[in-house]
Amino acid sequence: MTIYYRCRHCQLHVGSIQEEQISSDQLGFDHLTGEERHDMISYESNGDIHVKVICEDCQEALERNPLFHEQETFIQ
């Protein structure tokens, strides 16, 4: 099983974890609400997990331009 982290805004591959035995508690998923889990995490039939995060560049852009929070994507 591989866990892939990708920026929700610019689609940058942020990183991945390849681990056969890892729990959602170890990944911090237990701190998310049901809605956050539904929005951020998707599971593939082969066991891979895709997690939407925010990369450093997009986080900086959001801090400089708070109105970007209203948009799903703001990178042109």
PDB file of N, H, CA, C and O in Angstrom:
ATOM      1  N   MET A   1       0.847  -1.174   0.000  1.00  0.00           N
ATOM      2  CA  MET A   1       0.000   0.000   0.000  1.00  0.00           C
ATOM      3  C   MET A   1       0.896   1.241   0.000  1.00  0.00           C
ATOM      4  O   MET A   1       1.894   1.310   0.717  1.00  0.00           O
ATOM      5  N   THR A   2       0.516   2.203  -0.812  1.00  0.00           N
ATOM      6  H   THR A   2      -0.295   2.148  -1.394  1.00  0.00           H
ATOM      7  CA  THR A   2       1.235   3.469  -0.862  1.00  0.00           C
ATOM      8  C   THR A   2       0.261   4.596  -0.569  1.00  0.00           C
ATOM      9  O   THR A   2      -0.877   4.590  -1.039  1.00  0.00           O
ATOM     10  N   ILE A   3       0.716   5.556   0.206  1.00  0.00           N
ATOM     11  H   ILE A   3       1.640   5.561   0.588  1.00  0.00           H
ATOM     12  CA  ILE A   3      -0.078   6.741   0.514  1.00  0.00           C
ATOM     13  C   ILE A   3       0.556   7.899  -0.238  1.00  0.00           C
ATOM     14  O   ILE A   3       1.718   8.235  -0.011  1.00  0.00           O
ATOM     15  N   TYR A   4      -0.210   8.505  -1.131  1.00  0.00           N
ATOM     16  H   TYR A   4      -1.155   8.231  -1.315  1.00  0.00           H
ATOM     17  CA  TYR A   4       0.266   9.602  -1.958  1.00  0.00           C
ATOM     18  C   TYR A   4      -0.309  10.918  -1.442  1.00  0.00           C
ATOM     19  O   TYR A   4      -1.507  11.023  -1.181  1.00  0.00           O
ATOM     20  N   TYR A   5       0.551  11.911  -1.297  1.00  0.00           N
ATOM     21  H   TYR A   5       1.525  11.826  -1.509  1.00  0.00           H
ATOM     22  CA  TYR A   5       0.128  13.242  -0.880  1.00  0.00           C
ATOM     23  C   TYR A   5       0.286  14.183  -2.063  1.00  0.00           C
ATOM     24  O   TYR A   5       1.367  14.286  -2.644  1.00  0.00           O
ATOM     25  N   ARG A   6      -0.802  14.876  -2.420  1.00  0.00           N
ATOM     26  H   ARG A   6      -1.680  14.793  -1.948  1.00  0.00           H
ATOM     27  CA  ARG A   6      -0.813  15.771  -3.569  1.00  0.00           C
ATOM     28  C   ARG A   6      -1.502  17.065  -3.159  1.00  0.00           C
ATOM     29  O   ARG A   6      -2.482  17.042  -2.414  1.00  0.00           O
ATOM     30  N   CYS A   7      -0.987  18.202  -3.649  1.00  0.00           N
ATOM     31  H   CYS A   7      -0.191  18.220  -4.254  1.00  0.00           H
ATOM     32  CA  CYS A   7      -1.575  19.500  -3.332  1.00  0.00           C
ATOM     33  C   CYS A   7      -2.951  19.610  -3.985  1.00  0.00           C
ATOM     34  O   CYS A   7      -3.114  19.339  -5.175  1.00  0.00           O
ATOM     35  N   ARG A   8      -3.922  20.006  -3.196  1.00  0.00           N
ATOM     36  H   ARG A   8      -3.790  20.226  -2.230  1.00  0.00           H
ATOM     37  CA  ARG A   8      -5.302  20.131  -3.684  1.00  0.00           C
ATOM     38  C   ARG A   8      -5.462  21.284  -4.666  1.00  0.00           C
ATOM     39  O   ARG A   8      -6.436  21.313  -5.419  1.00  0.00           O
ATOM     40  N   HIS A   9      -4.538  22.228  -4.677  1.00  0.00           N
ATOM     41  H   HIS A   9      -3.748  22.205  -4.066  1.00  0.00           H
ATOM     42  CA  HIS A   9      -4.672  23.394  -5.536  1.00  0.00           C
ATOM     43  C   HIS A   9      -3.859  23.284  -6.829  1.00  0.00           C
ATOM     44  O   HIS A   9      -4.402  23.484  -7.916  1.00  0.00           O
ATOM     45  N   CYS A  10      -2.579  22.972  -6.724  1.00  0.00           N
ATOM     46  H   CYS A  10      -2.138  22.810  -5.841  1.00  0.00           H
ATOM     47  CA  CYS A  10      -1.712  22.959  -7.920  1.00  0.00           C
ATOM     48  C   CYS A  10      -1.382  21.545  -8.408  1.00  0.00           C
ATOM     49  O   CYS A  10      -0.726  21.385  -9.437  1.00  0.00           O
ATOM     50  N   GLN A  11      -1.830  20.527  -7.681  1.00  0.00           N
ATOM     51  H   GLN A  11      -2.362  20.657  -6.845  1.00  0.00           H
ATOM     52  CA  GLN A  11      -1.626  19.117  -8.027  1.00  0.00           C
ATOM     53  C   GLN A  11      -0.167  18.653  -7.906  1.00  0.00           C
ATOM     54  O   GLN A  11       0.185  17.596  -8.431  1.00  0.00           O
ATOM     55  N   LEU A  12       0.677  19.422  -7.227  1.00  0.00           N
ATOM     56  H   LEU A  12       0.391  20.280  -6.800  1.00  0.00           H
ATOM     57  CA  LEU A  12       2.069  19.033  -7.005  1.00  0.00           C
ATOM     58  C   LEU A  12       2.129  17.763  -6.162  1.00  0.00           C
ATOM     59  O   LEU A  12       1.428  17.651  -5.156  1.00  0.00           O
ATOM     60  N   HIS A  13       2.957  16.811  -6.566  1.00  0.00           N
ATOM     61  H   HIS A  13       3.527  16.901  -7.383  1.00  0.00           H
ATOM     62  CA  HIS A  13       3.186  15.607  -5.762  1.00  0.00           C
ATOM     63  C   HIS A  13       4.053  16.027  -4.579  1.00  0.00           C
ATOM     64  O   HIS A  13       5.224  16.361  -4.753  1.00  0.00           O
ATOM     65  N   VAL A  14       3.480  16.011  -3.379  1.00  0.00           N
ATOM     66  H   VAL A  14       2.528  15.740  -3.237  1.00  0.00           H
ATOM     67  CA  VAL A  14       4.178  16.471  -2.178  1.00  0.00           C
ATOM     68  C   VAL A  14       5.036  15.362  -1.590  1.00  0.00           C
ATOM     69  O   VAL A  14       6.113  15.628  -1.057  1.00  0.00           O
ATOM     70  N   GLY A  15       4.569  14.126  -1.681  1.00  0.00           N
ATOM     71  H   GLY A  15       3.694  13.911  -2.114  1.00  0.00           H
ATOM     72  CA  GLY A  15       5.344  13.016  -1.149  1.00  0.00           C
ATOM     73  C   GLY A  15       4.520  11.748  -1.121  1.00  0.00           C
ATOM     74  O   GLY A  15       3.348  11.747  -1.494  1.00  0.00           O
ATOM     75  N   SER A  16       5.138  10.670  -0.677  1.00  0.00           N
ATOM     76  H   SER A  16       6.091  10.671  -0.373  1.00  0.00           H
ATOM     77  CA  SER A  16       4.432   9.396  -0.565  1.00  0.00           C
ATOM     78  C   SER A  16       5.072   8.566   0.534  1.00  0.00           C
ATOM     79  O   SER A  16       6.236   8.750   0.890  1.00  0.00           O
ATOM     80  N   ILE A  17       4.280   7.652   1.056  1.00  0.00           N
ATOM     81  H   ILE A  17       3.334   7.502   0.767  1.00  0.00           H
ATOM     82  CA  ILE A  17       4.739   6.717   2.078  1.00  0.00           C
ATOM     83  C   ILE A  17       4.383   5.328   1.567  1.00  0.00           C
ATOM     84  O   ILE A  17       3.239   5.063   1.199  1.00  0.00           O
ATOM     85  N   GLN A  18       5.359   4.460   1.550  1.00  0.00           N
ATOM     86  H   GLN A  18       6.289   4.675   1.850  1.00  0.00           H
ATOM     87  CA  GLN A  18       5.106   3.089   1.134  1.00  0.00           C
ATOM     88  C   GLN A  18       5.258   2.210   2.363  1.00  0.00           C
ATOM     89  O   GLN A  18       6.363   1.985   2.856  1.00  0.00           O
ATOM     90  N   GLU A  19       4.138   1.723   2.843  1.00  0.00           N
ATOM     91  H   GLU A  19       3.240   1.906   2.443  1.00  0.00           H
ATOM     92  CA  GLU A  19       4.120   0.975   4.093  1.00  0.00           C
ATOM     93  C   GLU A  19       3.021  -0.074   4.033  1.00  0.00           C
ATOM     94  O   GLU A  19       1.893   0.226   3.642  1.00  0.00           O
ATOM     95  N   GLU A  20       3.341  -1.285   4.413  1.00  0.00           N
ATOM     96  H   GLU A  20       4.258  -1.529   4.731  1.00  0.00           H
ATOM     97  CA  GLU A  20       2.345  -2.353   4.388  1.00  0.00           C
ATOM     98  C   GLU A  20       1.418  -2.282   5.592  1.00  0.00           C
ATOM     99  O   GLU A  20       0.220  -2.534   5.461  1.00  0.00           O
ATOM    100  N   GLN A  21       1.939  -1.951   6.739  1.00  0.00           N
ATOM    101  H   GLN A  21       2.912  -1.746   6.846  1.00  0.00           H
ATOM    102  CA  GLN A  21       1.147  -1.923   7.963  1.00  0.00           C
ATOM    103  C   GLN A  21       1.255  -0.543   8.603  1.00  0.00           C
ATOM    104  O   GLN A  21       2.244  -0.242   9.271  1.00  0.00           O
ATOM    105  N   ILE A  22       0.250   0.288   8.403  1.00  0.00           N
ATOM    106  H   ILE A  22      -0.553   0.044   7.860  1.00  0.00           H
ATOM    107  CA  ILE A  22       0.207   1.605   9.031  1.00  0.00           C
ATOM    108  C   ILE A  22      -1.259   1.924   9.312  1.00  0.00           C
ATOM    109  O   ILE A  22      -2.135   1.662   8.487  1.00  0.00           O
ATOM    110  N   SER A  23      -1.506   2.481  10.467  1.00  0.00           N
ATOM    111  H   SER A  23      -0.795   2.694  11.137  1.00  0.00           H
ATOM    112  CA  SER A  23      -2.894   2.750  10.847  1.00  0.00           C
ATOM    113  C   SER A  23      -3.249   4.205  10.577  1.00  0.00           C
ATOM    114  O   SER A  23      -2.375   5.061  10.449  1.00  0.00           O
ATOM    115  N   SER A  24      -4.537   4.464  10.494  1.00  0.00           N
ATOM    116  H   SER A  24      -5.247   3.768  10.598  1.00  0.00           H
ATOM    117  CA  SER A  24      -4.993   5.837  10.275  1.00  0.00           C
ATOM    118  C   SER A  24      -4.624   6.709  11.466  1.00  0.00           C
ATOM    119  O   SER A  24      -4.438   7.915  11.303  1.00  0.00           O
ATOM    120  N   ASP A  25      -4.514   6.134  12.656  1.00  0.00           N
ATOM    121  H   ASP A  25      -4.665   5.154  12.788  1.00  0.00           H
ATOM    122  CA  ASP A  25      -4.085   6.889  13.833  1.00  0.00           C
ATOM    123  C   ASP A  25      -2.636   7.356  13.681  1.00  0.00           C
ATOM    124  O   ASP A  25      -2.304   8.482  14.050  1.00  0.00           O
ATOM    125  N   GLN A  26      -1.782   6.499  13.143  1.00  0.00           N
ATOM    126  H   GLN A  26      -2.052   5.584  12.843  1.00  0.00           H
ATOM    127  CA  GLN A  26      -0.382   6.867  12.935  1.00  0.00           C
ATOM    128  C   GLN A  26      -0.250   7.993  11.914  1.00  0.00           C
ATOM    129  O   GLN A  26       0.673   8.803  11.997  1.00  0.00           O
ATOM    130  N   LEU A  27      -1.162   8.045  10.959  1.00  0.00           N
ATOM    131  H   LEU A  27      -1.911   7.387  10.892  1.00  0.00           H
ATOM    132  CA  LEU A  27      -1.134   9.074   9.929  1.00  0.00           C
ATOM    133  C   LEU A  27      -1.827  10.363  10.378  1.00  0.00           C
ATOM    134  O   LEU A  27      -1.731  11.388   9.704  1.00  0.00           O
ATOM    135  N   GLY A  28      -2.518  10.311  11.503  1.00  0.00           N
ATOM    136  H   GLY A  28      -2.596   9.479  12.050  1.00  0.00           H
ATOM    137  CA  GLY A  28      -3.221  11.485  12.008  1.00  0.00           C
ATOM    138  C   GLY A  28      -4.624  11.639  11.462  1.00  0.00           C
ATOM    139  O   GLY A  28      -5.280  12.650  11.713  1.00  0.00           O
ATOM    140  N   PHE A  29      -5.095  10.647  10.716  1.00  0.00           N
ATOM    141  H   PHE A  29      -4.562   9.826  10.511  1.00  0.00           H
ATOM    142  CA  PHE A  29      -6.434  10.728  10.125  1.00  0.00           C
ATOM    143  C   PHE A  29      -7.524  10.727  11.198  1.00  0.00           C
ATOM    144  O   PHE A  29      -8.635  11.196  10.951  1.00  0.00           O
ATOM    145  N   ASP A  30      -7.213  10.204  12.389  1.00  0.00           N
ATOM    146  H   ASP A  30      -6.311   9.823  12.590  1.00  0.00           H
ATOM    147  CA  ASP A  30      -8.195  10.157  13.464  1.00  0.00           C
ATOM    148  C   ASP A  30      -8.547  11.547  13.995  1.00  0.00           C
ATOM    149  O   ASP A  30      -9.540  11.703  14.705  1.00  0.00           O
ATOM    150  N   HIS A  31      -7.744  12.552  13.658  1.00  0.00           N
ATOM    151  H   HIS A  31      -6.938  12.425  13.081  1.00  0.00           H
ATOM    152  CA  HIS A  31      -8.005  13.930  14.080  1.00  0.00           C
ATOM    153  C   HIS A  31      -8.943  14.661  13.121  1.00  0.00           C
ATOM    154  O   HIS A  31      -9.365  15.783  13.403  1.00  0.00           O
ATOM    155  N   LEU A  32      -9.267  14.039  12.003  1.00  0.00           N
ATOM    156  H   LEU A  32      -8.924  13.128  11.774  1.00  0.00           H
ATOM    157  CA  LEU A  32     -10.144  14.658  11.008  1.00  0.00           C
ATOM    158  C   LEU A  32     -11.598  14.314  11.286  1.00  0.00           C
ATOM    159  O   LEU A  32     -11.916  13.241  11.798  1.00  0.00           O
ATOM    160  N   THR A  33     -12.468  15.246  10.938  1.00  0.00           N
ATOM    161  H   THR A  33     -12.210  16.118  10.522  1.00  0.00           H
ATOM    162  CA  THR A  33     -13.900  14.955  11.023  1.00  0.00           C
ATOM    163  C   THR A  33     -14.273  14.050   9.845  1.00  0.00           C
ATOM    164  O   THR A  33     -13.476  13.867   8.925  1.00  0.00           O
ATOM    165  N   GLY A  34     -15.462  13.496   9.871  1.00  0.00           N
ATOM    166  H   GLY A  34     -16.110  13.645  10.618  1.00  0.00           H
ATOM    167  CA  GLY A  34     -15.929  12.671   8.767  1.00  0.00           C
ATOM    168  C   GLY A  34     -15.960  13.440   7.463  1.00  0.00           C
ATOM    169  O   GLY A  34     -15.595  12.910   6.413  1.00  0.00           O
ATOM    170  N   GLU A  35     -16.394  14.686   7.527  1.00  0.00           N
ATOM    171  H   GLU A  35     -16.690  15.116   8.380  1.00  0.00           H
ATOM    172  CA  GLU A  35     -16.446  15.522   6.322  1.00  0.00           C
ATOM    173  C   GLU A  35     -15.043  15.800   5.783  1.00  0.00           C
ATOM    174  O   GLU A  35     -14.821  15.760   4.573  1.00  0.00           O
ATOM    175  N   GLU A  36     -14.101  16.079   6.680  1.00  0.00           N
ATOM    176  H   GLU A  36     -14.281  16.111   7.663  1.00  0.00           H
ATOM    177  CA  GLU A  36     -12.719  16.326   6.249  1.00  0.00           C
ATOM    178  C   GLU A  36     -12.121  15.077   5.614  1.00  0.00           C
ATOM    179  O   GLU A  36     -11.438  15.163   4.593  1.00  0.00           O
ATOM    180  N   ARG A  37     -12.373  13.931   6.205  1.00  0.00           N
ATOM    181  H   ARG A  37     -12.929  13.861   7.034  1.00  0.00           H
ATOM    182  CA  ARG A  37     -11.877  12.672   5.623  1.00  0.00           C
ATOM    183  C   ARG A  37     -12.443  12.461   4.224  1.00  0.00           C
ATOM    184  O   ARG A  37     -11.720  12.099   3.295  1.00  0.00           O
ATOM    185  N   HIS A  38     -13.738  12.690   4.089  1.00  0.00           N
ATOM    186  H   HIS A  38     -14.325  12.984   4.844  1.00  0.00           H
ATOM    187  CA  HIS A  38     -14.391  12.513   2.791  1.00  0.00           C
ATOM    188  C   HIS A  38     -13.803  13.454   1.739  1.00  0.00           C
ATOM    189  O   HIS A  38     -13.631  13.072   0.581  1.00  0.00           O
ATOM    190  N   ASP A  39     -13.496  14.680   2.149  1.00  0.00           N
ATOM    191  H   ASP A  39     -13.636  14.990   3.089  1.00  0.00           H
ATOM    192  CA  ASP A  39     -12.970  15.696   1.236  1.00  0.00           C
ATOM    193  C   ASP A  39     -11.498  15.472   0.895  1.00  0.00           C
ATOM    194  O   ASP A  39     -11.076  15.760  -0.225  1.00  0.00           O
ATOM    195  N   MET A  40     -10.720  14.966   1.836  1.00  0.00           N
ATOM    196  H   MET A  40     -11.062  14.732   2.746  1.00  0.00           H
ATOM    197  CA  MET A  40      -9.268  14.912   1.678  1.00  0.00           C
ATOM    198  C   MET A  40      -8.700  13.557   1.276  1.00  0.00           C
ATOM    199  O   MET A  40      -7.615  13.499   0.696  1.00  0.00           O
ATOM    200  N   ILE A  41      -9.399  12.475   1.567  1.00  0.00           N
ATOM    201  H   ILE A  41     -10.279  12.523   2.039  1.00  0.00           H
ATOM    202  CA  ILE A  41      -8.813  11.141   1.414  1.00  0.00           C
ATOM    203  C   ILE A  41      -9.643  10.305   0.446  1.00  0.00           C
ATOM    204  O   ILE A  41     -10.868  10.249   0.547  1.00  0.00           O
ATOM    205  N   SER A  42      -8.963   9.661  -0.484  1.00  0.00           N
ATOM    206  H   SER A  42      -7.967   9.706  -0.566  1.00  0.00           H
ATOM    207  CA  SER A  42      -9.643   8.715  -1.366  1.00  0.00           C
ATOM    208  C   SER A  42      -8.861   7.401  -1.362  1.00  0.00           C
ATOM    209  O   SER A  42      -7.634   7.381  -1.267  1.00  0.00           O
ATOM    210  N   TYR A  43      -9.607   6.318  -1.468  1.00  0.00           N
ATOM    211  H   TYR A  43     -10.604   6.334  -1.545  1.00  0.00           H
ATOM    212  CA  TYR A  43      -9.033   4.979  -1.385  1.00  0.00           C
ATOM    213  C   TYR A  43      -9.191   4.281  -2.736  1.00  0.00           C
ATOM    214  O   TYR A  43     -10.268   4.294  -3.332  1.00  0.00           O
ATOM    215  N   GLU A  44      -8.116   3.678  -3.202  1.00  0.00           N
ATOM    216  H   GLU A  44      -7.241   3.667  -2.717  1.00  0.00           H
ATOM    217  CA  GLU A  44      -8.131   2.939  -4.460  1.00  0.00           C
ATOM    218  C   GLU A  44      -8.402   1.461  -4.184  1.00  0.00           C
ATOM    219  O   GLU A  44      -8.191   0.984  -3.069  1.00  0.00           O
ATOM    220  N   SER A  45      -8.861   0.751  -5.187  1.00  0.00           N
ATOM    221  H   SER A  45      -9.032   1.139  -6.093  1.00  0.00           H
ATOM    222  CA  SER A  45      -9.172  -0.672  -5.030  1.00  0.00           C
ATOM    223  C   SER A  45      -7.930  -1.512  -4.738  1.00  0.00           C
ATOM    224  O   SER A  45      -8.045  -2.590  -4.154  1.00  0.00           O
ATOM    225  N   ASN A  46      -6.748  -1.041  -5.133  1.00  0.00           N
ATOM    226  H   ASN A  46      -6.655  -0.165  -5.607  1.00  0.00           H
ATOM    227  CA  ASN A  46      -5.516  -1.789  -4.886  1.00  0.00           C
ATOM    228  C   ASN A  46      -4.928  -1.507  -3.500  1.00  0.00           C
ATOM    229  O   ASN A  46      -3.866  -2.028  -3.157  1.00  0.00           O
ATOM    230  N   GLY A  47      -5.624  -0.676  -2.697  1.00  0.00           N
ATOM    231  H   GLY A  47      -6.486  -0.253  -2.975  1.00  0.00           H
ATOM    232  CA  GLY A  47      -5.168  -0.378  -1.341  1.00  0.00           C
ATOM    233  C   GLY A  47      -4.442   0.947  -1.209  1.00  0.00           C
ATOM    234  O   GLY A  47      -4.192   1.402  -0.093  1.00  0.00           O
ATOM    235  N   ASP A  48      -4.100   1.574  -2.323  1.00  0.00           N
ATOM    236  H   ASP A  48      -4.304   1.205  -3.230  1.00  0.00           H
ATOM    237  CA  ASP A  48      -3.426   2.875  -2.261  1.00  0.00           C
ATOM    238  C   ASP A  48      -4.374   3.939  -1.727  1.00  0.00           C
ATOM    239  O   ASP A  48      -5.590   3.855  -1.899  1.00  0.00           O
ATOM    240  N   ILE A  49      -3.800   4.929  -1.085  1.00  0.00           N
ATOM    241  H   ILE A  49      -2.812   4.997  -0.945  1.00  0.00           H
ATOM    242  CA  ILE A  49      -4.559   6.033  -0.514  1.00  0.00           C
ATOM    243  C   ILE A  49      -4.020   7.333  -1.099  1.00  0.00           C
ATOM    244  O   ILE A  49      -2.808   7.524  -1.190  1.00  0.00           O
ATOM    245  N   HIS A  50      -4.925   8.224  -1.494  1.00  0.00           N
ATOM    246  H   HIS A  50      -5.910   8.069  -1.420  1.00  0.00           H
ATOM    247  CA  HIS A  50      -4.551   9.539  -2.013  1.00  0.00           C
ATOM    248  C   HIS A  50      -5.071  10.594  -1.047  1.00  0.00           C
ATOM    249  O   HIS A  50      -6.256  10.622  -0.716  1.00  0.00           O
ATOM    250  N   VAL A  51      -4.165  11.463  -0.599  1.00  0.00           N
ATOM    251  H   VAL A  51      -3.202  11.440  -0.867  1.00  0.00           H
ATOM    252  CA  VAL A  51      -4.511  12.479   0.393  1.00  0.00           C
ATOM    253  C   VAL A  51      -4.267  13.858  -0.223  1.00  0.00           C
ATOM    254  O   VAL A  51      -3.185  14.143  -0.735  1.00  0.00           O
ATOM    255  N   LYS A  52      -5.286  14.697  -0.162  1.00  0.00           N
ATOM    256  H   LYS A  52      -6.165  14.466   0.254  1.00  0.00           H
ATOM    257  CA  LYS A  52      -5.167  16.079  -0.636  1.00  0.00           C
ATOM    258  C   LYS A  52      -4.646  16.944   0.504  1.00  0.00           C
ATOM    259  O   LYS A  52      -5.227  16.983   1.588  1.00  0.00           O
ATOM    260  N   VAL A  53      -3.538  17.638   0.241  1.00  0.00           N
ATOM    261  H   VAL A  53      -3.065  17.606  -0.639  1.00  0.00           H
ATOM    262  CA  VAL A  53      -2.930  18.544   1.215  1.00  0.00           C
ATOM    263  C   VAL A  53      -2.690  19.886   0.532  1.00  0.00           C
ATOM    264  O   VAL A  53      -3.119  20.089  -0.604  1.00  0.00           O
ATOM    265  N   ILE A  54      -2.015  20.794   1.210  1.00  0.00           N
ATOM    266  H   ILE A  54      -1.666  20.629   2.133  1.00  0.00           H
ATOM    267  CA  ILE A  54      -1.655  22.077   0.609  1.00  0.00           C
ATOM    268  C   ILE A  54      -0.141  22.204   0.663  1.00  0.00           C
ATOM    269  O   ILE A  54       0.452  22.107   1.737  1.00  0.00           O
ATOM    270  N   CYS A  55       0.490  22.421  -0.490  1.00  0.00           N
ATOM    271  H   CYS A  55       0.008  22.499  -1.363  1.00  0.00           H
ATOM    272  CA  CYS A  55       1.944  22.551  -0.554  1.00  0.00           C
ATOM    273  C   CYS A  55       2.367  23.913   0.010  1.00  0.00           C
ATOM    274  O   CYS A  55       1.533  24.796   0.213  1.00  0.00           O
ATOM    275  N   GLU A  56       3.646  24.069   0.255  1.00  0.00           N
ATOM    276  H   GLU A  56       4.324  23.353   0.090  1.00  0.00           H
ATOM    277  CA  GLU A  56       4.170  25.298   0.841  1.00  0.00           C
ATOM    278  C   GLU A  56       3.900  26.517  -0.035  1.00  0.00           C
ATOM    279  O   GLU A  56       3.535  27.575   0.478  1.00  0.00           O
ATOM    280  N   ASP A  57       4.075  26.384  -1.345  1.00  0.00           N
ATOM    281  H   ASP A  57       4.372  25.524  -1.761  1.00  0.00           H
ATOM    282  CA  ASP A  57       3.855  27.523  -2.242  1.00  0.00           C
ATOM    283  C   ASP A  57       2.405  27.984  -2.216  1.00  0.00           C
ATOM    284  O   ASP A  57       2.132  29.184  -2.167  1.00  0.00           O
ATOM    285  N   CYS A  58       1.484  27.044  -2.249  1.00  0.00           N
ATOM    286  H   CYS A  58       1.706  26.070  -2.288  1.00  0.00           H
ATOM    287  CA  CYS A  58       0.060  27.400  -2.217  1.00  0.00           C
ATOM    288  C   CYS A  58      -0.325  27.960  -0.851  1.00  0.00           C
ATOM    289  O   CYS A  58      -1.152  28.868  -0.767  1.00  0.00           O
ATOM    290  N   GLN A  59       0.264  27.432   0.215  1.00  0.00           N
ATOM    291  H   GLN A  59       0.936  26.694   0.147  1.00  0.00           H
ATOM    292  CA  GLN A  59      -0.008  27.959   1.550  1.00  0.00           C
ATOM    293  C   GLN A  59       0.436  29.418   1.644  1.00  0.00           C
ATOM    294  O   GLN A  59      -0.272  30.251   2.210  1.00  0.00           O
ATOM    295  N   GLU A  60       1.598  29.721   1.093  1.00  0.00           N
ATOM    296  H   GLU A  60       2.173  29.045   0.633  1.00  0.00           H
ATOM    297  CA  GLU A  60       2.086  31.106   1.091  1.00  0.00           C
ATOM    298  C   GLU A  60       1.152  31.999   0.277  1.00  0.00           C
ATOM    299  O   GLU A  60       0.855  33.121   0.687  1.00  0.00           O
ATOM    300  N   ALA A  61       0.690  31.515  -0.863  1.00  0.00           N
ATOM    301  H   ALA A  61       0.931  30.603  -1.197  1.00  0.00           H
ATOM    302  CA  ALA A  61      -0.242  32.287  -1.688  1.00  0.00           C
ATOM    303  C   ALA A  61      -1.551  32.539  -0.945  1.00  0.00           C
ATOM    304  O   ALA A  61      -2.121  33.626  -1.039  1.00  0.00           O
ATOM    305  N   LEU A  62      -2.027  31.539  -0.207  1.00  0.00           N
ATOM    306  H   LEU A  62      -1.564  30.656  -0.131  1.00  0.00           H
ATOM    307  CA  LEU A  62      -3.251  31.698   0.569  1.00  0.00           C
ATOM    308  C   LEU A  62      -3.071  32.718   1.699  1.00  0.00           C
ATOM    309  O   LEU A  62      -3.987  33.478   2.010  1.00  0.00           O
ATOM    310  N   GLU A  63      -1.897  32.726   2.300  1.00  0.00           N
ATOM    311  H   GLU A  63      -1.153  32.108   2.047  1.00  0.00           H
ATOM    312  CA  GLU A  63      -1.628  33.687   3.372  1.00  0.00           C
ATOM    313  C   GLU A  63      -1.563  35.111   2.830  1.00  0.00           C
ATOM    314  O   GLU A  63      -2.014  36.048   3.489  1.00  0.00           O
ATOM    315  N   ARG A  64      -1.008  35.276   1.639  1.00  0.00           N
ATOM    316  H   ARG A  64      -0.642  34.515   1.104  1.00  0.00           H
ATOM    317  CA  ARG A  64      -0.900  36.606   1.020  1.00  0.00           C
ATOM    318  C   ARG A  64      -2.233  37.080   0.441  1.00  0.00           C
ATOM    319  O   ARG A  64      -2.490  38.281   0.367  1.00  0.00           O
ATOM    320  N   ASN A  65      -3.075  36.136   0.033  1.00  0.00           N
ATOM    321  H   ASN A  65      -2.867  35.160   0.093  1.00  0.00           H
ATOM    322  CA  ASN A  65      -4.344  36.453  -0.633  1.00  0.00           C
ATOM    323  C   ASN A  65      -5.479  35.648   0.005  1.00  0.00           C
ATOM    324  O   ASN A  65      -5.878  34.616  -0.534  1.00  0.00           O
ATOM    325  N   PRO A  66      -5.997  36.102   1.136  1.00  0.00           N
ATOM    326  CA  PRO A  66      -7.025  35.327   1.855  1.00  0.00           C
ATOM    327  C   PRO A  66      -8.274  35.025   1.027  1.00  0.00           C
ATOM    328  O   PRO A  66      -8.970  34.051   1.316  1.00  0.00           O
ATOM    329  N   LEU A  67      -8.572  35.817   0.026  1.00  0.00           N
ATOM    330  H   LEU A  67      -8.007  36.608  -0.209  1.00  0.00           H
ATOM    331  CA  LEU A  67      -9.760  35.549  -0.801  1.00  0.00           C
ATOM    332  C   LEU A  67      -9.623  34.265  -1.617  1.00  0.00           C
ATOM    333  O   LEU A  67     -10.623  33.731  -2.096  1.00  0.00           O
ATOM    334  N   PHE A  68      -8.402  33.766  -1.780  1.00  0.00           N
ATOM    335  H   PHE A  68      -7.590  34.200  -1.391  1.00  0.00           H
ATOM    336  CA  PHE A  68      -8.190  32.508  -2.500  1.00  0.00           C
ATOM    337  C   PHE A  68      -8.852  31.330  -1.786  1.00  0.00           C
ATOM    338  O   PHE A  68      -9.139  30.312  -2.417  1.00  0.00           O
ATOM    339  N   HIS A  69      -9.099  31.454  -0.480  1.00  0.00           N
ATOM    340  H   HIS A  69      -8.866  32.281   0.033  1.00  0.00           H
ATOM    341  CA  HIS A  69      -9.735  30.362   0.267  1.00  0.00           C
ATOM    342  C   HIS A  69     -11.118  30.036  -0.289  1.00  0.00           C
ATOM    343  O   HIS A  69     -11.611  28.923  -0.105  1.00  0.00           O
ATOM    344  N   GLU A  70     -11.738  30.980  -0.957  1.00  0.00           N
ATOM    345  H   GLU A  70     -11.337  31.884  -1.106  1.00  0.00           H
ATOM    346  CA  GLU A  70     -13.068  30.784  -1.517  1.00  0.00           C
ATOM    347  C   GLU A  70     -13.049  29.938  -2.788  1.00  0.00           C
ATOM    348  O   GLU A  70     -14.099  29.493  -3.254  1.00  0.00           O
ATOM    349  N   GLN A  71     -11.863  29.715  -3.348  1.00  0.00           N
ATOM    350  H   GLN A  71     -11.011  30.076  -2.970  1.00  0.00           H
ATOM    351  CA  GLN A  71     -11.746  29.014  -4.625  1.00  0.00           C
ATOM    352  C   GLN A  71     -11.107  27.644  -4.422  1.00  0.00           C
ATOM    353  O   GLN A  71     -10.210  27.485  -3.593  1.00  0.00           O
ATOM    354  N   GLU A  72     -11.568  26.671  -5.173  1.00  0.00           N
ATOM    355  H   GLU A  72     -12.296  26.800  -5.846  1.00  0.00           H
ATOM    356  CA  GLU A  72     -10.977  25.330  -5.107  1.00  0.00           C
ATOM    357  C   GLU A  72      -9.575  25.341  -5.712  1.00  0.00           C
ATOM    358  O   GLU A  72      -8.663  24.691  -5.202  1.00  0.00           O
ATOM    359  N   THR A  73      -9.416  26.085  -6.804  1.00  0.00           N
ATOM    360  H   THR A  73     -10.157  26.613  -7.219  1.00  0.00           H
ATOM    361  CA  THR A  73      -8.101  26.219  -7.423  1.00  0.00           C
ATOM    362  C   THR A  73      -7.880  27.669  -7.797  1.00  0.00           C
ATOM    363  O   THR A  73      -8.787  28.359  -8.263  1.00  0.00           O
ATOM    364  N   PHE A  74      -6.660  28.113  -7.584  1.00  0.00           N
ATOM    365  H   PHE A  74      -5.923  27.553  -7.206  1.00  0.00           H
ATOM    366  CA  PHE A  74      -6.343  29.499  -7.900  1.00  0.00           C
ATOM    367  C   PHE A  74      -5.041  29.613  -8.682  1.00  0.00           C
ATOM    368  O   PHE A  74      -4.617  30.720  -9.014  1.00  0.00           O
ATOM    369  N   ILE A  75      -4.412  28.507  -8.974  1.00  0.00           N
ATOM    370  H   ILE A  75      -4.756  27.607  -8.704  1.00  0.00           H
ATOM    371  CA  ILE A  75      -3.191  28.479  -9.765  1.00  0.00           C
ATOM    372  C   ILE A  75      -3.591  28.395 -11.240  1.00  0.00           C
ATOM    373  O   ILE A  75      -4.308  27.479 -11.642  1.00  0.00           O
ATOM    374  N   GLN A  76      -3.133  29.331 -12.022  1.00  0.00           N
ATOM    375  H   GLN A  76      -2.550  30.075 -11.695  1.00  0.00           H
ATOM    376  CA  GLN A  76      -3.472  29.361 -13.446  1.00  0.00           C
ATOM    377  C   GLN A  76      -2.451  28.605 -14.252  1.00  0.00           C
ATOM    378  O   GLN A  76      -2.570  28.520 -15.475  1.00  0.00           O
TER     379      GLN A  76
END
